[in-house]
Amino acid sequence: MANEEQKQKVLDALAKKKGKSKFYLKDFYPMLPDLKPREVKKLVNEMVSEGTLEYWSSGSTTMIGLKGAGKQAAAEHED
């Protein structure tokens, strides 16, 4: 599977998750079962660098979500 196809697969899977906008890295593993965890992490980091995904941290945990999605992003844009 080509890199762009893998990225699209992740985006499609995230779009289907209703009511949830932030995910742990381990949540991405089932989206790409053909890849090893290290390869999934590399792909996610690449998508963050491109601006497709973003990291979110509560201070004790780091989560990943679609850029600009979720309640937190909406609150940040109200200012």
PyMOL Python script that loads the backbone (N, CA, C, O; Angstrom):
from pymol import cmd

cmd.read_pdbstr("""\
ATOM      1  N   MET A   1       0.838  -1.175   0.000  1.00  0.00           N
ATOM      2  CA  MET A   1       0.000   0.000   0.000  1.00  0.00           C
ATOM      3  C   MET A   1       0.887   1.243   0.000  1.00  0.00           C
ATOM      4  O   MET A   1       1.831   1.340   0.784  1.00  0.00           O
ATOM      5  N   ALA A   2       0.586   2.166  -0.859  1.00  0.00           N
ATOM      6  CA  ALA A   2       1.380   3.385  -0.974  1.00  0.00           C
ATOM      7  C   ALA A   2       1.145   4.293   0.233  1.00  0.00           C
ATOM      8  O   ALA A   2       0.104   4.220   0.887  1.00  0.00           O
ATOM      9  N   ASN A   3       2.111   5.136   0.512  1.00  0.00           N
ATOM     10  CA  ASN A   3       2.059   6.035   1.644  1.00  0.00           C
ATOM     11  C   ASN A   3       0.801   6.911   1.631  1.00  0.00           C
ATOM     12  O   ASN A   3       0.157   7.076   2.667  1.00  0.00           O
ATOM     13  N   GLU A   4       0.451   7.464   0.488  1.00  0.00           N
ATOM     14  CA  GLU A   4      -0.733   8.323   0.379  1.00  0.00           C
ATOM     15  C   GLU A   4      -2.008   7.527   0.644  1.00  0.00           C
ATOM     16  O   GLU A   4      -2.952   8.048   1.239  1.00  0.00           O
ATOM     17  N   GLU A   5      -2.041   6.282   0.212  1.00  0.00           N
ATOM     18  CA  GLU A   5      -3.203   5.433   0.475  1.00  0.00           C
ATOM     19  C   GLU A   5      -3.348   5.170   1.963  1.00  0.00           C
ATOM     20  O   GLU A   5      -4.460   5.150   2.490  1.00  0.00           O
ATOM     21  N   GLN A   6      -2.227   4.969   2.640  1.00  0.00           N
ATOM     22  CA  GLN A   6      -2.256   4.734   4.090  1.00  0.00           C
ATOM     23  C   GLN A   6      -2.770   5.975   4.817  1.00  0.00           C
ATOM     24  O   GLN A   6      -3.569   5.867   5.748  1.00  0.00           O
ATOM     25  N   LYS A   7      -2.316   7.137   4.395  1.00  0.00           N
ATOM     26  CA  LYS A   7      -2.766   8.382   5.012  1.00  0.00           C
ATOM     27  C   LYS A   7      -4.267   8.564   4.814  1.00  0.00           C
ATOM     28  O   LYS A   7      -4.973   8.972   5.736  1.00  0.00           O
ATOM     29  N   GLN A   8      -4.753   8.264   3.615  1.00  0.00           N
ATOM     30  CA  GLN A   8      -6.172   8.395   3.332  1.00  0.00           C
ATOM     31  C   GLN A   8      -6.986   7.407   4.171  1.00  0.00           C
ATOM     32  O   GLN A   8      -8.084   7.725   4.628  1.00  0.00           O
ATOM     33  N   LYS A   9      -6.445   6.227   4.366  1.00  0.00           N
ATOM     34  CA  LYS A   9      -7.106   5.212   5.191  1.00  0.00           C
ATOM     35  C   LYS A   9      -7.254   5.719   6.627  1.00  0.00           C
ATOM     36  O   LYS A   9      -8.299   5.523   7.249  1.00  0.00           O
ATOM     37  N   VAL A  10      -6.224   6.364   7.150  1.00  0.00           N
ATOM     38  CA  VAL A  10      -6.279   6.935   8.496  1.00  0.00           C
ATOM     39  C   VAL A  10      -7.330   8.041   8.557  1.00  0.00           C
ATOM     40  O   VAL A  10      -8.136   8.077   9.487  1.00  0.00           O
ATOM     41  N   LEU A  11      -7.328   8.933   7.585  1.00  0.00           N
ATOM     42  CA  LEU A  11      -8.289  10.033   7.565  1.00  0.00           C
ATOM     43  C   LEU A  11      -9.723   9.520   7.483  1.00  0.00           C
ATOM     44  O   LEU A  11     -10.611  10.037   8.161  1.00  0.00           O
ATOM     45  N   ASP A  12      -9.945   8.513   6.662  1.00  0.00           N
ATOM     46  CA  ASP A  12     -11.280   7.927   6.537  1.00  0.00           C
ATOM     47  C   ASP A  12     -11.729   7.301   7.854  1.00  0.00           C
ATOM     48  O   ASP A  12     -12.875   7.470   8.270  1.00  0.00           O
ATOM     49  N   ALA A  13     -10.829   6.586   8.501  1.00  0.00           N
ATOM     50  CA  ALA A  13     -11.153   5.938   9.778  1.00  0.00           C
ATOM     51  C   ALA A  13     -11.463   6.976  10.851  1.00  0.00           C
ATOM     52  O   ALA A  13     -12.385   6.784  11.644  1.00  0.00           O
ATOM     53  N   LEU A  14     -10.708   8.069  10.887  1.00  0.00           N
ATOM     54  CA  LEU A  14     -10.952   9.110  11.880  1.00  0.00           C
ATOM     55  C   LEU A  14     -12.279   9.818  11.625  1.00  0.00           C
ATOM     56  O   LEU A  14     -12.983  10.176  12.570  1.00  0.00           O
ATOM     57  N   ALA A  15     -12.620  10.018  10.376  1.00  0.00           N
ATOM     58  CA  ALA A  15     -13.870  10.687  10.023  1.00  0.00           C
ATOM     59  C   ALA A  15     -15.084   9.858  10.444  1.00  0.00           C
ATOM     60  O   ALA A  15     -16.145  10.414  10.728  1.00  0.00           O
ATOM     61  N   LYS A  16     -14.935   8.550  10.485  1.00  0.00           N
ATOM     62  CA  LYS A  16     -16.041   7.662  10.858  1.00  0.00           C
ATOM     63  C   LYS A  16     -16.266   7.604  12.360  1.00  0.00           C
ATOM     64  O   LYS A  16     -17.316   7.144  12.810  1.00  0.00           O
ATOM     65  N   LYS A  17     -15.295   8.065  13.143  1.00  0.00           N
ATOM     66  CA  LYS A  17     -15.390   8.001  14.610  1.00  0.00           C
ATOM     67  C   LYS A  17     -16.227   9.177  15.100  1.00  0.00           C
ATOM     68  O   LYS A  17     -15.698  10.262  15.343  1.00  0.00           O
ATOM     69  N   LYS A  18     -17.502   8.966  15.242  1.00  0.00           N
ATOM     70  CA  LYS A  18     -18.416  10.025  15.688  1.00  0.00           C
ATOM     71  C   LYS A  18     -18.277  10.261  17.189  1.00  0.00           C
ATOM     72  O   LYS A  18     -18.187   9.314  17.969  1.00  0.00           O
ATOM     73  N   GLY A  19     -18.261  11.519  17.580  1.00  0.00           N
ATOM     74  CA  GLY A  19     -18.220  11.869  18.987  1.00  0.00           C
ATOM     75  C   GLY A  19     -16.847  11.785  19.627  1.00  0.00           C
ATOM     76  O   GLY A  19     -16.714  12.034  20.825  1.00  0.00           O
ATOM     77  N   LYS A  20     -15.848  11.450  18.880  1.00  0.00           N
ATOM     78  CA  LYS A  20     -14.498  11.342  19.429  1.00  0.00           C
ATOM     79  C   LYS A  20     -13.544  12.060  18.480  1.00  0.00           C
ATOM     80  O   LYS A  20     -13.553  11.822  17.272  1.00  0.00           O
ATOM     81  N   SER A  21     -12.720  12.944  19.045  1.00  0.00           N
ATOM     82  CA  SER A  21     -11.830  13.704  18.173  1.00  0.00           C
ATOM     83  C   SER A  21     -10.353  13.511  18.491  1.00  0.00           C
ATOM     84  O   SER A  21      -9.494  13.887  17.694  1.00  0.00           O
ATOM     85  N   LYS A  22     -10.051  12.930  19.645  1.00  0.00           N
ATOM     86  CA  LYS A  22      -8.652  12.712  20.029  1.00  0.00           C
ATOM     87  C   LYS A  22      -8.428  11.225  20.273  1.00  0.00           C
ATOM     88  O   LYS A  22      -9.281  10.533  20.829  1.00  0.00           O
ATOM     89  N   PHE A  23      -7.264  10.754  19.847  1.00  0.00           N
ATOM     90  CA  PHE A  23      -6.968   9.328  19.910  1.00  0.00           C
ATOM     91  C   PHE A  23      -5.560   9.089  20.425  1.00  0.00           C
ATOM     92  O   PHE A  23      -4.660   9.902  20.212  1.00  0.00           O
ATOM     93  N   TYR A  24      -5.380   7.966  21.105  1.00  0.00           N
ATOM     94  CA  TYR A  24      -4.045   7.533  21.498  1.00  0.00           C
ATOM     95  C   TYR A  24      -3.357   6.942  20.273  1.00  0.00           C
ATOM     96  O   TYR A  24      -4.024   6.529  19.324  1.00  0.00           O
ATOM     97  N   LEU A  25      -2.048   6.901  20.288  1.00  0.00           N
ATOM     98  CA  LEU A  25      -1.298   6.309  19.184  1.00  0.00           C
ATOM     99  C   LEU A  25      -1.735   4.865  18.951  1.00  0.00           C
ATOM    100  O   LEU A  25      -1.849   4.421  17.809  1.00  0.00           O
ATOM    101  N   LYS A  26      -1.978   4.132  20.044  1.00  0.00           N
ATOM    102  CA  LYS A  26      -2.384   2.726  19.908  1.00  0.00           C
ATOM    103  C   LYS A  26      -3.709   2.571  19.161  1.00  0.00           C
ATOM    104  O   LYS A  26      -3.976   1.503  18.609  1.00  0.00           O
ATOM    105  N   ASP A  27      -4.537   3.608  19.132  1.00  0.00           N
ATOM    106  CA  ASP A  27      -5.800   3.552  18.391  1.00  0.00           C
ATOM    107  C   ASP A  27      -5.579   3.535  16.882  1.00  0.00           C
ATOM    108  O   ASP A  27      -6.468   3.144  16.126  1.00  0.00           O
ATOM    109  N   PHE A  28      -4.403   3.955  16.449  1.00  0.00           N
ATOM    110  CA  PHE A  28      -4.101   3.987  15.023  1.00  0.00           C
ATOM    111  C   PHE A  28      -3.646   2.628  14.493  1.00  0.00           C
ATOM    112  O   PHE A  28      -3.728   2.373  13.291  1.00  0.00           O
ATOM    113  N   TYR A  29      -3.165   1.752  15.384  1.00  0.00           N
ATOM    114  CA  TYR A  29      -2.648   0.456  14.952  1.00  0.00           C
ATOM    115  C   TYR A  29      -3.689  -0.384  14.211  1.00  0.00           C
ATOM    116  O   TYR A  29      -3.359  -0.951  13.169  1.00  0.00           O
ATOM    117  N   PRO A  30      -4.942  -0.493  14.701  1.00  0.00           N
ATOM    118  CA  PRO A  30      -5.928  -1.291  13.961  1.00  0.00           C
ATOM    119  C   PRO A  30      -6.327  -0.680  12.604  1.00  0.00           C
ATOM    120  O   PRO A  30      -6.819  -1.386  11.723  1.00  0.00           O
ATOM    121  N   MET A  31      -6.116   0.618  12.447  1.00  0.00           N
ATOM    122  CA  MET A  31      -6.437   1.262  11.174  1.00  0.00           C
ATOM    123  C   MET A  31      -5.486   0.800  10.073  1.00  0.00           C
ATOM    124  O   MET A  31      -5.849   0.782   8.897  1.00  0.00           O
ATOM    125  N   LEU A  32      -4.275   0.430  10.460  1.00  0.00           N
ATOM    126  CA  LEU A  32      -3.242   0.001   9.515  1.00  0.00           C
ATOM    127  C   LEU A  32      -2.640  -1.317   9.999  1.00  0.00           C
ATOM    128  O   LEU A  32      -1.485  -1.352  10.422  1.00  0.00           O
ATOM    129  N   PRO A  33      -3.413  -2.395   9.939  1.00  0.00           N
ATOM    130  CA  PRO A  33      -2.948  -3.668  10.502  1.00  0.00           C
ATOM    131  C   PRO A  33      -1.739  -4.273   9.788  1.00  0.00           C
ATOM    132  O   PRO A  33      -1.060  -5.128  10.357  1.00  0.00           O
ATOM    133  N   ASP A  34      -1.461  -3.854   8.573  1.00  0.00           N
ATOM    134  CA  ASP A  34      -0.323  -4.393   7.825  1.00  0.00           C
ATOM    135  C   ASP A  34       1.010  -3.779   8.247  1.00  0.00           C
ATOM    136  O   ASP A  34       2.075  -4.286   7.895  1.00  0.00           O
ATOM    137  N   LEU A  35       0.941  -2.679   9.007  1.00  0.00           N
ATOM    138  CA  LEU A  35       2.163  -1.986   9.412  1.00  0.00           C
ATOM    139  C   LEU A  35       2.536  -2.336  10.844  1.00  0.00           C
ATOM    140  O   LEU A  35       1.677  -2.637  11.673  1.00  0.00           O
ATOM    141  N   LYS A  36       3.828  -2.289  11.113  1.00  0.00           N
ATOM    142  CA  LYS A  36       4.321  -2.473  12.474  1.00  0.00           C
ATOM    143  C   LYS A  36       4.073  -1.175  13.246  1.00  0.00           C
ATOM    144  O   LYS A  36       3.968  -0.109  12.638  1.00  0.00           O
ATOM    145  N   PRO A  37       3.976  -1.253  14.588  1.00  0.00           N
ATOM    146  CA  PRO A  37       3.726  -0.043  15.382  1.00  0.00           C
ATOM    147  C   PRO A  37       4.700   1.102  15.095  1.00  0.00           C
ATOM    148  O   PRO A  37       4.298   2.265  15.073  1.00  0.00           O
ATOM    149  N   ARG A  38       5.955   0.786  14.880  1.00  0.00           N
ATOM    150  CA  ARG A  38       6.949   1.831  14.592  1.00  0.00           C
ATOM    151  C   ARG A  38       6.630   2.541  13.267  1.00  0.00           C
ATOM    152  O   ARG A  38       6.808   3.753  13.150  1.00  0.00           O
ATOM    153  N   GLU A  39       6.160   1.783  12.278  1.00  0.00           N
ATOM    154  CA  GLU A  39       5.804   2.363  10.979  1.00  0.00           C
ATOM    155  C   GLU A  39       4.561   3.239  11.094  1.00  0.00           C
ATOM    156  O   GLU A  39       4.462   4.275  10.437  1.00  0.00           O
ATOM    157  N   VAL A  40       3.607   2.818  11.937  1.00  0.00           N
ATOM    158  CA  VAL A  40       2.402   3.618  12.160  1.00  0.00           C
ATOM    159  C   VAL A  40       2.786   4.938  12.815  1.00  0.00           C
ATOM    160  O   VAL A  40       2.297   5.999  12.426  1.00  0.00           O
ATOM    161  N   LYS A  41       3.664   4.867  13.810  1.00  0.00           N
ATOM    162  CA  LYS A  41       4.116   6.086  14.493  1.00  0.00           C
ATOM    163  C   LYS A  41       4.798   7.036  13.513  1.00  0.00           C
ATOM    164  O   LYS A  41       4.574   8.245  13.560  1.00  0.00           O
ATOM    165  N   LYS A  42       5.620   6.496  12.637  1.00  0.00           N
ATOM    166  CA  LYS A  42       6.312   7.317  11.640  1.00  0.00           C
ATOM    167  C   LYS A  42       5.306   7.991  10.704  1.00  0.00           C
ATOM    168  O   LYS A  42       5.454   9.167  10.370  1.00  0.00           O
ATOM    169  N   LEU A  43       4.281   7.241  10.285  1.00  0.00           N
ATOM    170  CA  LEU A  43       3.253   7.791   9.402  1.00  0.00           C
ATOM    171  C   LEU A  43       2.466   8.900  10.104  1.00  0.00           C
ATOM    172  O   LEU A  43       2.204   9.947   9.513  1.00  0.00           O
ATOM    173  N   VAL A  44       2.095   8.671  11.350  1.00  0.00           N
ATOM    174  CA  VAL A  44       1.349   9.671  12.118  1.00  0.00           C
ATOM    175  C   VAL A  44       2.200  10.928  12.292  1.00  0.00           C
ATOM    176  O   VAL A  44       1.699  12.038  12.116  1.00  0.00           O
ATOM    177  N   ASN A  45       3.476  10.769  12.634  1.00  0.00           N
ATOM    178  CA  ASN A  45       4.372  11.931  12.773  1.00  0.00           C
ATOM    179  C   ASN A  45       4.477  12.708  11.468  1.00  0.00           C
ATOM    180  O   ASN A  45       4.518  13.939  11.471  1.00  0.00           O
ATOM    181  N   GLU A  46       4.520  11.994  10.371  1.00  0.00           N
ATOM    182  CA  GLU A  46       4.588  12.644   9.057  1.00  0.00           C
ATOM    183  C   GLU A  46       3.310  13.445   8.797  1.00  0.00           C
ATOM    184  O   GLU A  46       3.366  14.555   8.268  1.00  0.00           O
ATOM    185  N   MET A  47       2.165  12.882   9.168  1.00  0.00           N
ATOM    186  CA  MET A  47       0.891  13.588   8.976  1.00  0.00           C
ATOM    187  C   MET A  47       0.793  14.814   9.880  1.00  0.00           C
ATOM    188  O   MET A  47       0.183  15.815   9.502  1.00  0.00           O
ATOM    189  N   VAL A  48       1.385  14.744  11.064  1.00  0.00           N
ATOM    190  CA  VAL A  48       1.428  15.910  11.956  1.00  0.00           C
ATOM    191  C   VAL A  48       2.306  16.990  11.331  1.00  0.00           C
ATOM    192  O   VAL A  48       1.945  18.167  11.348  1.00  0.00           O
ATOM    193  N   SER A  49       3.448  16.602  10.785  1.00  0.00           N
ATOM    194  CA  SER A  49       4.357  17.554  10.133  1.00  0.00           C
ATOM    195  C   SER A  49       3.696  18.242   8.948  1.00  0.00           C
ATOM    196  O   SER A  49       3.947  19.419   8.689  1.00  0.00           O
ATOM    197  N   GLU A  50       2.847  17.507   8.225  1.00  0.00           N
ATOM    198  CA  GLU A  50       2.141  18.067   7.070  1.00  0.00           C
ATOM    199  C   GLU A  50       0.979  18.962   7.488  1.00  0.00           C
ATOM    200  O   GLU A  50       0.464  19.732   6.678  1.00  0.00           O
ATOM    201  N   GLY A  51       0.566  18.863   8.753  1.00  0.00           N
ATOM    202  CA  GLY A  51      -0.555  19.677   9.224  1.00  0.00           C
ATOM    203  C   GLY A  51      -1.901  18.996   9.097  1.00  0.00           C
ATOM    204  O   GLY A  51      -2.927  19.635   9.330  1.00  0.00           O
ATOM    205  N   THR A  52      -1.937  17.727   8.739  1.00  0.00           N
ATOM    206  CA  THR A  52      -3.188  16.992   8.619  1.00  0.00           C
ATOM    207  C   THR A  52      -3.709  16.593   9.996  1.00  0.00           C
ATOM    208  O   THR A  52      -4.902  16.698  10.277  1.00  0.00           O
ATOM    209  N   LEU A  53      -2.800  16.136  10.842  1.00  0.00           N
ATOM    210  CA  LEU A  53      -3.125  15.760  12.212  1.00  0.00           C
ATOM    211  C   LEU A  53      -2.398  16.710  13.157  1.00  0.00           C
ATOM    212  O   LEU A  53      -1.491  17.440  12.757  1.00  0.00           O
ATOM    213  N   GLU A  54      -2.821  16.684  14.432  1.00  0.00           N
ATOM    214  CA  GLU A  54      -2.145  17.501  15.427  1.00  0.00           C
ATOM    215  C   GLU A  54      -2.058  16.744  16.748  1.00  0.00           C
ATOM    216  O   GLU A  54      -2.904  15.907  17.061  1.00  0.00           O
ATOM    217  N   TYR A  55      -1.019  17.057  17.510  1.00  0.00           N
ATOM    218  CA  TYR A  55      -0.867  16.495  18.840  1.00  0.00           C
ATOM    219  C   TYR A  55      -1.643  17.366  19.818  1.00  0.00           C
ATOM    220  O   TYR A  55      -1.751  18.578  19.634  1.00  0.00           O
ATOM    221  N   TRP A  56      -2.179  16.739  20.855  1.00  0.00           N
ATOM    222  CA  TRP A  56      -2.838  17.443  21.932  1.00  0.00           C
ATOM    223  C   TRP A  56      -2.359  16.820  23.225  1.00  0.00           C
ATOM    224  O   TRP A  56      -2.325  15.595  23.348  1.00  0.00           O
ATOM    225  N   SER A  57      -1.992  17.638  24.185  1.00  0.00           N
ATOM    226  CA  SER A  57      -1.476  17.115  25.443  1.00  0.00           C
ATOM    227  C   SER A  57      -2.247  17.700  26.613  1.00  0.00           C
ATOM    228  O   SER A  57      -2.528  18.898  26.656  1.00  0.00           O
ATOM    229  N   SER A  58      -2.584  16.831  27.566  1.00  0.00           N
ATOM    230  CA  SER A  58      -3.238  17.279  28.792  1.00  0.00           C
ATOM    231  C   SER A  58      -2.204  17.537  29.878  1.00  0.00           C
ATOM    232  O   SER A  58      -2.540  17.981  30.976  1.00  0.00           O
ATOM    233  N   GLY A  59      -0.968  17.262  29.569  1.00  0.00           N
ATOM    234  CA  GLY A  59       0.102  17.383  30.537  1.00  0.00           C
ATOM    235  C   GLY A  59       0.584  16.016  30.980  1.00  0.00           C
ATOM    236  O   GLY A  59       1.771  15.820  31.239  1.00  0.00           O
ATOM    237  N   SER A  60      -0.344  15.069  31.065  1.00  0.00           N
ATOM    238  CA  SER A  60       0.044  13.724  31.483  1.00  0.00           C
ATOM    239  C   SER A  60      -0.062  12.714  30.347  1.00  0.00           C
ATOM    240  O   SER A  60       0.516  11.630  30.419  1.00  0.00           O
ATOM    241  N   THR A  61      -0.789  13.063  29.314  1.00  0.00           N
ATOM    242  CA  THR A  61      -0.942  12.152  28.181  1.00  0.00           C
ATOM    243  C   THR A  61      -0.962  12.943  26.885  1.00  0.00           C
ATOM    244  O   THR A  61      -1.386  14.098  26.857  1.00  0.00           O
ATOM    245  N   THR A  62      -0.512  12.327  25.841  1.00  0.00           N
ATOM    246  CA  THR A  62      -0.517  12.960  24.529  1.00  0.00           C
ATOM    247  C   THR A  62      -1.460  12.197  23.628  1.00  0.00           C
ATOM    248  O   THR A  62      -1.410  10.970  23.541  1.00  0.00           O
ATOM    249  N   MET A  63      -2.316  12.938  22.962  1.00  0.00           N
ATOM    250  CA  MET A  63      -3.266  12.332  22.039  1.00  0.00           C
ATOM    251  C   MET A  63      -3.099  12.968  20.670  1.00  0.00           C
ATOM    252  O   MET A  63      -2.422  13.985  20.519  1.00  0.00           O
ATOM    253  N   ILE A  64      -3.726  12.353  19.677  1.00  0.00           N
ATOM    254  CA  ILE A  64      -3.599  12.806  18.298  1.00  0.00           C
ATOM    255  C   ILE A  64      -4.997  12.936  17.713  1.00  0.00           C
ATOM    256  O   ILE A  64      -5.861  12.095  17.959  1.00  0.00           O
ATOM    257  N   GLY A  65      -5.214  13.991  16.941  1.00  0.00           N
ATOM    258  CA  GLY A  65      -6.513  14.181  16.317  1.00  0.00           C
ATOM    259  C   GLY A  65      -6.388  14.934  15.015  1.00  0.00           C
ATOM    260  O   GLY A  65      -5.322  15.437  14.661  1.00  0.00           O
ATOM    261  N   LEU A  66      -7.509  15.002  14.303  1.00  0.00           N
ATOM    262  CA  LEU A  66      -7.549  15.779  13.070  1.00  0.00           C
ATOM    263  C   LEU A  66      -7.337  17.246  13.408  1.00  0.00           C
ATOM    264  O   LEU A  66      -7.879  17.739  14.397  1.00  0.00           O
ATOM    265  N   LYS A  67      -6.574  17.931  12.615  1.00  0.00           N
ATOM    266  CA  LYS A  67      -6.286  19.347  12.861  1.00  0.00           C
ATOM    267  C   LYS A  67      -7.590  20.138  12.806  1.00  0.00           C
ATOM    268  O   LYS A  67      -8.336  20.059  11.830  1.00  0.00           O
ATOM    269  N   GLY A  68      -7.854  20.900  13.863  1.00  0.00           N
ATOM    270  CA  GLY A  68      -9.035  21.758  13.914  1.00  0.00           C
ATOM    271  C   GLY A  68     -10.324  21.053  14.295  1.00  0.00           C
ATOM    272  O   GLY A  68     -11.393  21.659  14.213  1.00  0.00           O
ATOM    273  N   ALA A  69     -10.261  19.800  14.706  1.00  0.00           N
ATOM    274  CA  ALA A  69     -11.466  19.061  15.077  1.00  0.00           C
ATOM    275  C   ALA A  69     -11.592  18.976  16.590  1.00  0.00           C
ATOM    276  O   ALA A  69     -10.588  18.973  17.301  1.00  0.00           O
ATOM    277  N   GLY A  70     -12.821  18.907  17.080  1.00  0.00           N
ATOM    278  CA  GLY A  70     -13.053  18.692  18.497  1.00  0.00           C
ATOM    279  C   GLY A  70     -13.411  19.956  19.249  1.00  0.00           C
ATOM    280  O   GLY A  70     -13.277  21.069  18.741  1.00  0.00           O
ATOM    281  N   LYS A  71     -13.868  19.754  20.470  1.00  0.00           N
ATOM    282  CA  LYS A  71     -14.299  20.862  21.326  1.00  0.00           C
ATOM    283  C   LYS A  71     -13.147  21.789  21.678  1.00  0.00           C
ATOM    284  O   LYS A  71     -13.321  23.008  21.715  1.00  0.00           O
ATOM    285  N   GLN A  72     -11.991  21.235  21.931  1.00  0.00           N
ATOM    286  CA  GLN A  72     -10.822  22.028  22.310  1.00  0.00           C
ATOM    287  C   GLN A  72     -10.456  23.007  21.190  1.00  0.00           C
ATOM    288  O   GLN A  72     -10.190  24.180  21.451  1.00  0.00           O
ATOM    289  N   ALA A  73     -10.445  22.530  19.958  1.00  0.00           N
ATOM    290  CA  ALA A  73     -10.104  23.387  18.821  1.00  0.00           C
ATOM    291  C   ALA A  73     -11.134  24.481  18.640  1.00  0.00           C
ATOM    292  O   ALA A  73     -10.780  25.617  18.326  1.00  0.00           O
ATOM    293  N   ALA A  74     -12.411  24.158  18.833  1.00  0.00           N
ATOM    294  CA  ALA A  74     -13.473  25.159  18.702  1.00  0.00           C
ATOM    295  C   ALA A  74     -13.327  26.245  19.753  1.00  0.00           C
ATOM    296  O   ALA A  74     -13.524  27.424  19.457  1.00  0.00           O
ATOM    297  N   ALA A  75     -12.989  25.867  20.965  1.00  0.00           N
ATOM    298  CA  ALA A  75     -12.797  26.841  22.045  1.00  0.00           C
ATOM    299  C   ALA A  75     -11.610  27.751  21.782  1.00  0.00           C
ATOM    300  O   ALA A  75     -11.651  28.938  22.107  1.00  0.00           O
ATOM    301  N   GLU A  76     -10.560  27.208  21.201  1.00  0.00           N
ATOM    302  CA  GLU A  76      -9.369  28.000  20.908  1.00  0.00           C
ATOM    303  C   GLU A  76      -9.615  29.025  19.800  1.00  0.00           C
ATOM    304  O   GLU A  76      -8.962  30.068  19.765  1.00  0.00           O
ATOM    305  N   HIS A  77     -10.547  28.734  18.902  1.00  0.00           N
ATOM    306  CA  HIS A  77     -10.804  29.642  17.784  1.00  0.00           C
ATOM    307  C   HIS A  77     -11.833  30.721  18.117  1.00  0.00           C
ATOM    308  O   HIS A  77     -12.048  31.632  17.317  1.00  0.00           O
ATOM    309  N   GLU A  78     -12.470  30.632  19.286  1.00  0.00           N
ATOM    310  CA  GLU A  78     -13.467  31.623  19.671  1.00  0.00           C
ATOM    311  C   GLU A  78     -12.850  32.930  20.125  1.00  0.00           C
ATOM    312  O   GLU A  78     -13.515  33.965  20.083  1.00  0.00           O
ATOM    313  N   ASP A  79     -11.616  32.914  20.551  1.00  0.00           N
ATOM    314  CA  ASP A  79     -10.967  34.117  21.100  1.00  0.00           C
ATOM    315  C   ASP A  79     -10.877  35.229  20.106  1.00  0.00           C
ATOM    316  O   ASP A  79     -10.357  36.299  20.423  1.00  0.00           O
TER     317      ASP A  79
END
""", "prot")
cmd.dss("prot")
cmd.show_as("cartoon", "prot")
cmd.util.cbc("prot")
cmd.orient("prot")
